[in-house]
């Protein structure tokens, strides 16, 4: 339910979902299964595996939002299942069920599990690798070679999904644990396992060899140096933040379970006596520290350490009170207020484009939005007041309510506010059968919806252009559509100005 319900309802979100989806569409169009392209330009941001899986889904289901997101949803389901299988024999049935519920309903995993990006798939491989490394370490350290070699395979698939971070996180988790226990032999044995290296090179090596053979230094500069080394040493694309960035973001990403986090942290010293807890804390704290030091910060990076946190939260749930229930109910009250808060934010926005977009928030929150959000808030209050059942069971019910609200109301509404106009413009341009560009506007989903490559440049006379409301063209133009901050216009010939040409529109500007 969490990852499948309403999966295809919101339009593709720019920039990331649009870029992944368009690169996949161009892969199918070009029949180039080695390199990825975005609007006819090489794209070196990520390795190839997510594009292959999206291409398979699109080939079977057609180019829909549901198909582009299906690999992430399936990966997230497998991620939750892997956590449950690991936790059940080690933490007990109740804690395993709680950990599974957390993966499915915490806001961060829920978002990436329904996004047409590489992040849910990477988290699956990180989880499988990290949990198999513990299976290798837990009994007679260094003896369970089957689990170790599986971990090598998961790392290889991670290298095909997002690159070196897939090896860094599991290796660091193992190193932190072994160093804390002063048991270095398992690390040495793991690093020298020939079958493990053969698996890793056999799975990941062929694509890396092929892309280096075809793109050479351009791939090294784009993928290795820019999107890996420079992401850590510099702030790319304006995604910076202070050292406490993830301390602030982590509670939001783990909501509605976050209020149990302080109590779990308080037990860290006690956990230091338990080997599994030491391993989980080392994994989580390494991720938090490493990405806090990174020059480029995006919220989802800290989710690479969320699996051990979910296991620790579930392990210590029995020592918690009703405070998490109160927090979950309070957050349910956020959703009915969200359109009003968004409009208030629009009035304070300094960016004209975003201000115009956010002003649509109330108009696009239809009756269904209010029924779902207000109904969920009322049901949440009833669950909080109902004293039957355990706190854990009621918390899972409240978390499930959050996923229902997000899937049925909030995500479709947010998609219409932020991306509905881009989708409409793409479909309108495709129906008109005209040449189009994007002008001073980065919206790759426009190419997906018009099913054609869209250059980013100034339009020629007669071409249509997708642009922003705060970008006034210096040439005569006719508007074909305007909705919020998104404008679809056509460049007219230079010469004597046509009275009202820049204001002429073939469709209404209202929501």
C-alpha positions in Angstrom: 0.0 0.0 0.0 2.7 2.5 1.0 4.7 2.3 -2.1 2.1 1.3 -4.7 -1.1 3.3 -3.9 -1.6 6.2 -6.3 2.0 5.8 -7.6 1.3 7.3 -11.0 -1.0 10.1 -9.9 1.4 13.0 -9.4 3.2 14.4 -12.5 6.9 13.8 -12.7 8.8 16.2 -10.4 11.6 18.3 -11.8 14.5 18.3 -11.8 15.4 14.8 -10.7 12.4 12.7 -11.7 12.2 14.5 -15.0 15.9 14.0 -15.8 15.9 10.3 -15.0 12.7 9.7 -16.9 13.8 11.6 -20.0 17.2 9.9 -20.0 15.4 6.6 -19.9 13.1 7.6 -22.7 16.1 8.7 -24.8 17.8 5.4 -24.0 14.9 3.5 -25.5 14.8 5.9 -28.5 18.5 5.7 -29.2 18.8 2.0 -28.3 22.1 2.9 -26.5 22.3 0.6 -23.5 25.7 1.8 -22.3 25.5 5.6 -22.0 22.7 7.9 -20.9 21.7 11.1 -22.6 19.5 14.0 -21.5 18.1 16.2 -24.3 20.9 14.9 -26.6 23.7 15.8 -24.2 25.7 13.1 -22.4 24.5 12.5 -18.8 27.2 11.2 -16.4 25.3 11.9 -13.1 24.6 8.2 -12.2 25.6 4.7 -13.4 23.3 2.6 -15.6 21.2 0.2 -13.5 18.3 2.4 -12.7 17.9 3.4 -16.3 17.9 -0.3 -17.4 15.2 -1.1 -14.9 13.1 2.0 -15.8 13.5 1.1 -19.5 12.3 -2.4 -18.9 9.2 -1.1 -17.0 8.5 1.5 -19.8 8.9 -1.2 -22.5 6.3 -3.3 -20.7 3.9 -0.7 -19.4 4.4 2.3 -21.7 5.9 5.7 -20.8 3.8 6.6 -17.8 4.6 8.0 -14.4 3.7 4.6 -12.9 6.2 2.8 -15.1 9.1 5.3 -14.4 8.5 4.9 -10.7 7.8 1.2 -10.5 11.5 0.1 -10.0 11.8 2.4 -7.0 8.6 1.1 -5.5 9.6 -2.5 -5.9 13.1 -1.7 -4.5 11.5 -0.1 -1.5 9.3 -3.1 -0.9 12.3 -5.3 -1.0 14.2 -3.0 1.3 11.4 -3.3 3.9 11.2 -7.0 3.5 15.0 -7.4 4.0 14.8 -5.4 7.2 12.0 -7.6 8.5 13.8 -10.9 7.6 17.0 -9.7 9.4 15.2 -8.3 12.5 12.8 -11.2 13.2 15.4 -13.8 14.5 17.5 -11.1 16.2 15.0 -8.7 17.7 11.8 -10.7 17.9 8.6 -10.7 15.9 7.1 -7.5 17.3 10.3 -5.4 16.8 10.7 -6.8 13.3 7.1 -5.8 12.4 7.8 -2.3 13.8 11.0 -1.9 11.8 9.2 -3.0 8.6 6.5 -0.4 9.3 9.0 2.3 9.8 10.7 1.7 6.4 7.3 1.7 4.7 5.9 4.8 6.4 8.7 7.2 7.5 8.5 10.2 5.2 12.1 9.9 3.8 11.9 6.3 2.6 8.3 6.9 1.5 9.3 9.7 -0.8 12.3 8.1 -2.4 10.4 4.8 -2.6 7.9 6.5 -4.9 10.3 8.6 -6.9 11.7 7.9 -10.4 15.3 8.2 -9.2 18.1 5.9 -8.1 17.8 6.4 -4.3 15.4 3.7 -3.3 17.4 1.2 -5.4 20.7 2.3 -3.8 19.2 2.0 -0.3 18.1 -1.6 -1.1 21.7 -2.5 -2.0 23.2 -0.7 1.0 20.7 -2.5 3.3 21.3 -5.9 1.8 25.1 -5.4 1.9 25.1 -4.0 5.5 22.9 -6.7 6.9 24.9 -9.5 5.2 28.1 -8.0 6.5 26.7 -8.4 10.0 25.7 -12.0 9.2 29.4 -12.5 8.3 30.6 -10.9 11.5 28.1 -12.1 14.2 29.0 -15.7 14.8 32.6 -16.9 14.6 33.7 -13.7 12.8 35.1 -14.3 9.4 33.5 -17.8 9.0 30.3 -17.0 7.1 31.8 -16.6 3.6 28.4 -17.1 1.9 27.0 -13.9 3.5 30.3 -12.1 2.7 30.1 -12.9 -0.9 26.5 -11.9 -1.1 27.6 -8.6 0.3 30.1 -8.2 -2.5 27.4 -8.8 -5.0 25.1 -6.2 -3.4 28.0 -3.7 -3.4 28.5 -4.4 -7.1 24.9 -3.7 -7.9 25.2 -0.5 -5.8 28.2 0.5 -7.9 26.0 0.1 -11.0 23.3 2.2 -9.3 25.1 5.2 -7.8 28.8 4.6 -7.7 31.5 4.5 -4.9 29.2 5.3 -2.0 27.7 1.8 -2.4 31.1 0.4 -1.3 32.0 3.1 1.1 29.1 2.8 3.5 29.1 -1.0 4.1 32.9 -1.1 4.3 32.9 1.8 6.8 30.2 0.1 8.9 32.3 -3.1 9.1 35.5 -1.1 9.8 34.0 0.9 12.6 32.7 -2.2 14.3 35.9 -4.2 14.0 38.0 -1.3 15.2 35.7 -0.8 18.2 36.0 -4.5 19.1 39.7 -4.6 18.2 39.1 -7.6 15.9 40.8 -6.8 12.6 41.1 -10.3 11.2 37.5 -10.4 9.8 38.3 -7.2 7.8 41.5 -8.7 6.5 39.8 -11.9 5.5 36.9 -10.0 3.8 39.3 -7.7 1.8 41.2 -10.7 0.5 38.3 -12.9 -0.5 39.0 -13.8 -4.2 35.4 -15.0 -4.9 34.0 -11.8 -3.5 36.2 -9.7 -5.8 35.4 -12.0 -8.7 31.7 -11.4 -8.1 32.1 -7.6 -7.7 34.2 -7.3 -10.9 32.1 -9.7 -12.9 28.8 -7.8 -12.1 30.0 -4.2 -12.2 33.1 -4.4 -14.3 31.7 -4.9 -17.8 29.6 -1.7 -17.8 32.4 0.4 -16.4 34.8 -1.0 -19.0 32.3 -0.3 -21.8 31.5 3.3 -20.7 35.2 4.0 -20.3 35.9 2.6 -23.8 33.2 4.7 -25.4 33.4 7.9 -23.4 36.8 7.8 -21.8 38.0 11.0 -20.1 34.6 12.7 -20.4 33.1 10.0 -18.2 35.9 10.2 -15.7 35.6 14.0 -15.5 31.8 14.0 -15.3 31.0 11.0 -13.1 34.1 10.3 -11.0 35.5 13.8 -10.5 32.4 16.0 -10.6 29.6 13.8 -9.3 31.6 12.0 -6.7 34.8 13.8 -5.7 33.5 17.4 -6.2 30.2 16.6 -4.5 32.2 15.9 -1.3 34.8 18.7 -1.6 32.6 21.4 -3.1 29.0 22.7 -3.0 27.4 21.7 -6.3 24.2 23.2 -7.8 23.6 25.3 -4.7 23.0 22.2 -2.4 25.0 23.3 0.6 24.4 23.4 4.3 26.1 23.7 7.8 27.5 20.9 9.9 24.1 20.5 11.6 22.2 20.2 8.4 21.4 16.5 8.9 20.8 16.9 12.6 17.8 19.1 11.5 16.8 17.0 8.5 16.9 13.6 10.1 13.8 14.0 12.4 11.9 15.2 9.3 12.9 12.2 7.3 12.1 9.8 10.1 8.7 11.4 10.8 6.2 10.4 12.2 8.5 8.1 14.2 11.0 10.8 15.2 9.9 11.5 18.7 11.2 8.0 19.7 14.7 9.1 18.5 15.8 10.9 21.7 15.0 8.0 23.9 16.9 5.6 21.6 19.9 8.0 21.6 19.8 8.1 25.4 20.4 4.3 25.4 23.6 4.5 23.3 25.9 3.9 26.3 23.9 0.8 27.3 23.9 -0.4 23.7 27.7 -0.3 23.7 27.6 -3.7 25.5 25.7 -5.4 22.7 27.6 -6.3 19.5 24.7 -5.9 17.1 23.8 -2.5 18.6 27.5 -1.4 18.3 27.4 -2.3 14.6 24.2 -0.5 13.9 25.3 2.6 15.7 28.6 2.6 13.9 26.8 2.4 10.5 24.3 5.2 11.3 26.9 7.5 12.9 29.4 7.1 10.1 26.8 8.1 7.5 25.7 11.1 9.6 29.3 12.3 10.2 30.6 11.7 6.6 27.8 13.5 4.9 27.8 16.3 7.4 31.4 17.0 6.3 30.4 16.8 2.6 30.3 20.1 0.7 27.2 19.1 -1.2 24.2 18.2 1.0 20.9 16.8 -0.1 18.3 15.5 2.4 18.2 11.9 1.2 22.0 11.3 1.7 21.4 10.7 5.4 18.9 7.9 4.5 21.9 5.7 3.7 22.1 5.2 7.5 18.4 5.0 8.1 18.2 1.2 8.1 20.2 0.7 11.3 18.3 3.6 12.9 15.0 1.9 12.2 16.3 -1.4 13.7 17.5 0.5 16.8 14.2 2.4 17.2 12.3 -0.8 16.9 14.6 -2.6 19.4 13.9 0.1 22.1 10.3 0.8 21.4 9.1 -1.1 24.5 10.7 1.5 26.7 8.8 4.4 25.1 5.6 6.1 26.2 2.7 7.7 24.4 4.7 10.7 23.2 5.3 9.3 19.6 1.5 8.8 19.3 0.9 12.4 20.2 3.5 13.5 17.6 1.9 11.4 14.9 -1.5 12.8 15.6 -0.2 16.4 15.7 1.5 15.9 12.3 -1.9 14.6 10.9 -3.1 18.1 11.6 -0.5 19.5 9.4 -2.0 18.2 6.1 -5.3 20.2 6.2 -3.4 23.4 7.0 -0.8 22.8 4.3 -2.5 24.7 1.4 -3.0 27.7 3.6 0.6 27.6 4.8 1.8 27.3 1.2 -0.1 30.4 0.2 1.3 32.3 3.1 4.8 31.2 2.0 4.0 32.4 -1.5 3.4 35.9 -0.2 6.9 35.9 1.4 8.8 34.3 -1.5 11.4 36.5 -3.1 11.5 34.3 -6.3 8.7 35.4 -8.6 8.4 32.0 -10.3 7.9 30.1 -7.0 5.6 32.8 -5.7 3.3 32.4 -8.8 3.4 28.6 -8.5 2.6 28.5 -4.8 -0.3 30.9 -5.1 -2.1 28.0 -6.9 -2.1 25.9 -3.7 -5.6 26.7 -2.4 -7.3 26.7 -5.8 -5.9 23.2 -6.5 -6.9 21.7 -3.2 -10.3 20.4 -4.2 -13.0 18.8 -2.1 -11.2 15.4 -2.1 -8.2 16.9 -0.5 -10.2 18.3 2.4 -12.2 15.1 2.9 -9.1 12.9 3.0 -7.0 15.2 5.2 -9.7 16.2 7.7 -11.0 12.7 7.9 -7.6 11.3 8.6 -7.0 13.9 11.3 -10.3 13.0 13.0 -9.5 9.3 12.8 -6.1 10.0 14.2 -7.6 11.6 17.3 -9.9 8.7 17.8 -6.9 6.3 17.6 -5.0 8.4 20.2 -8.0 8.3 22.5 -8.7 4.6 22.1 -6.9 2.8 24.9 -7.2 -0.7 23.5 -4.2 -2.3 21.7 -0.6 -1.7 22.3 1.2 1.6 21.7 3.1 0.0 18.9 0.0 -1.2 17.2 -1.7 2.2 17.4 1.5 3.9 16.2 1.6 1.7 13.1 -2.1 2.5 12.4 -1.3 6.3 12.7 1.7 5.9 10.4 -0.4 4.0 7.9 -2.9 6.9 8.0 0.0 9.3 7.1 0.8 7.2 4.1 -2.8 7.2 3.0 -3.0 10.9 3.3 0.2 11.4 1.4 -0.7 9.0 -1.4 -4.3 10.0 -1.9 -4.2 13.7 -1.3 -0.9 15.5 -0.5 1.3 14.0 -3.3 -1.2 14.5 -6.1 -2.0 18.0 -4.9 1.7 18.9 -4.6 2.3 17.5 -8.1 -0.4 19.7 -9.5 0.9 22.8 -7.8 4.5 22.3 -8.7 4.4 20.3 -12.0 0.9 20.3 -13.4 1.5 23.2 -15.7 4.7 21.7 -17.1 2.8 18.4 -17.9 0.0 20.3 -19.5 2.4 22.4 -21.6 4.2 19.3 -22.7 1.0 17.5 -23.8 -0.3 20.6 -25.5 3.0 21.1 -27.4 3.0 17.4 -28.5 -0.6 17.6 -29.7 0.2 20.8 -31.7 3.1 18.9 -33.4 5.4 22.0 -33.2 9.1 22.4 -32.6 9.8 23.5 -29.0 12.6 24.5 -26.6 13.0 25.5 -23.0 14.3 29.0 -22.5 16.0 29.9 -19.2 14.0 27.1 -17.5 15.2 23.6 -16.4 12.3 21.3 -16.7 13.3 17.9 -18.2 9.8 16.4 -17.6 8.6 18.7 -20.4 10.6 16.5 -22.8 9.0 13.4 -21.3 5.5 14.6 -21.8 6.0 15.9 -25.4 7.9 12.7 -26.2 10.8 14.6 -27.9 14.2 16.0 -27.1 13.9 19.7 -26.1 17.0 21.9 -26.5 17.7 24.5 -23.9 18.2 27.7 -25.9 16.5 30.8 -27.3 13.6 29.8 -29.7 13.8 30.5 -33.4 10.9 32.4 -35.0 7.8 30.1 -35.0 9.2 27.8 -32.3 7.4 27.4 -29.0 9.3 27.9 -25.7 8.6 26.8 -22.2 9.8 29.5 -19.7 9.1 31.1 -16.4 6.8 33.9 -15.4 9.8 35.9 -14.2 11.7 35.6 -17.5 10.5 38.3 -19.9 11.4 37.6 -23.5 13.3 40.4 -25.4 11.5 39.4 -28.6 7.9 39.5 -29.7 5.9 36.5 -28.4 2.4 35.0 -28.2 1.4 33.2 -25.1 -0.3 29.8 -25.7 -0.6 28.9 -22.0 0.1 30.5 -18.6 -0.5 28.7 -15.3 1.2 29.9 -12.1 4.8 30.5 -12.9 4.9 28.4 -16.1 4.5 30.1 -19.5 4.3 28.5 -22.9 4.8 31.0 -25.7 5.6 31.2 -29.4 8.3 33.5 -30.8 6.9 35.9 -33.4 8.9 37.5 -36.3 10.8 40.7 -35.4 9.4 43.9 -36.8 6.6 46.3 -35.9 5.1 45.1 -32.6 1.7 43.5 -32.9 -0.6 45.2 -30.4 -1.1 42.8 -27.5 0.9 40.1 -29.0 2.8 39.3 -25.8 -0.5 39.0 -24.0 -2.4 36.9 -26.5 -3.3 33.5 -25.1 -5.2 30.5 -26.6 -6.1 29.1 -23.2 -7.1 30.4 -19.8 -4.5 31.3 -17.2 -6.7 30.2 -14.3 -6.0 27.0 -12.4 
